[in-house]
Amino acid sequence: QRRLVESGGGLVQPGGSLRLSCAASGFDLDDYAIGWFRQAPGKEREGVSCMNLRDGTTEYAEAVKGRFTISRDDAANIVYLQINSLIPEDTAVYSCAAESHIFFERDRCTRGFVTSNFAYRGQGTEVVVSA
């Protein structure tokens, strides 16, 4: 069974950092494009980062550029989202998603990505930014 499990969320003060993890089981992440999403209370889910090894693209939402970094450890089958300089507006449930490179459209990360572009999604990990 293919699963994604996020971890690393928590309560952090403004200006702080966290490293979120997305661990895959049942499939090899290096064959998959990865998306990170977040959903704040009362708001729509939004994409924050997307990585597609097939076309070499990595994209970030404007609101997180320069503060968030996506990376992957294929040996461990984990994708990370390093989130720095956190602000209260970053409070949300963060989740990861994966889709096989076979089915993931070329340039999808660049043209805009949503959860329906990915076949596998985790349950999320909560990040709360508060003093």
C-alpha positions in Angstrom: 0.0 0.0 0.0 1.3 3.4 -1.0 1.3 5.9 1.9 2.7 9.3 2.7 3.1 10.4 6.3 4.1 13.9 7.3 5.8 14.9 10.5 7.7 17.8 12.1 4.9 20.2 12.7 4.4 22.0 16.0 4.1 25.3 17.8 6.9 27.8 16.9 7.4 31.5 17.6 7.4 34.0 14.8 10.8 34.0 13.2 11.4 30.4 14.0 12.0 27.4 11.8 10.8 23.9 11.3 11.7 21.0 9.0 8.7 19.1 7.8 9.1 15.5 6.6 7.1 13.5 4.2 8.0 9.8 4.4 6.8 7.5 1.7 6.1 3.8 2.0 5.2 1.3 -0.7 6.8 3.3 -3.6 10.0 5.1 -4.4 9.8 8.8 -4.2 12.6 9.3 -6.8 10.1 8.2 -9.4 7.5 10.8 -8.3 6.8 14.5 -8.5 6.2 16.0 -5.1 3.9 18.8 -3.9 3.6 20.5 -0.6 0.3 22.1 0.3 -1.1 23.9 3.3 -4.6 24.8 4.5 -5.1 27.5 7.1 -8.2 27.6 9.3 -11.1 28.9 7.2 -9.1 29.1 4.0 -8.7 27.1 0.8 -5.8 24.7 0.5 -2.9 26.3 -1.4 0.2 24.8 -3.0 3.4 26.0 -1.5 6.0 24.0 -3.3 6.4 21.6 -6.1 9.3 19.5 -7.3 9.5 17.6 -10.6 12.7 15.8 -11.3 11.5 14.9 -14.8 11.9 18.4 -16.0 14.1 19.7 -13.3 11.7 22.3 -11.9 11.2 23.4 -8.4 8.6 26.0 -7.7 7.4 28.0 -4.7 4.3 30.1 -3.9 5.1 33.8 -3.8 4.2 34.0 -0.2 6.9 31.5 0.8 9.7 32.2 -1.7 13.0 32.7 0.0 11.8 31.2 3.3 10.8 27.7 2.3 13.0 25.0 0.7 12.0 21.7 -0.6 14.5 18.9 -0.7 14.6 15.1 -0.9 16.5 12.2 0.5 15.9 9.4 -2.0 17.9 6.9 0.0 15.6 7.5 3.0 12.6 7.9 0.8 11.7 11.2 2.4 11.0 14.7 1.1 11.5 17.7 3.4 10.1 21.2 3.5 12.4 23.5 5.5 10.3 26.5 6.6 12.2 29.5 8.0 11.3 33.0 9.1 7.9 31.8 10.1 5.1 34.3 10.4 1.6 33.8 11.9 0.1 33.6 8.4 2.1 30.4 7.9 -0.2 28.7 10.5 -1.8 25.8 8.7 -1.9 22.1 8.2 0.8 21.1 5.8 0.5 18.1 3.7 2.5 16.4 0.9 1.4 14.7 -2.2 3.1 12.6 -4.9 2.4 11.6 -8.5 4.4 9.3 -10.7 6.6 11.1 -13.3 4.8 8.9 -15.9 1.6 10.8 -15.3 2.7 14.1 -14.0 2.5 16.8 -16.7 5.6 18.4 -17.9 5.8 22.0 -16.6 2.9 21.4 -14.2 4.9 22.8 -11.3 5.5 25.9 -13.3 2.0 26.3 -14.7 0.3 25.8 -11.3 -0.4 22.7 -9.3 -3.3 21.6 -7.1 -3.9 18.4 -5.1 -5.8 16.8 -7.9 -2.6 16.7 -9.9 -1.3 14.1 -7.4 -2.6 10.6 -6.8 -1.2 10.1 -3.3 -1.6 12.5 -0.4 -0.8 12.4 3.3 -2.9 13.5 6.2 -0.8 16.5 7.1 1.1 18.0 10.0 0.0 21.1 11.8 2.2 24.2 12.1 1.2 26.9 14.5 3.1 30.2 14.5 2.4 32.2 17.6 4.1 34.1 20.3 
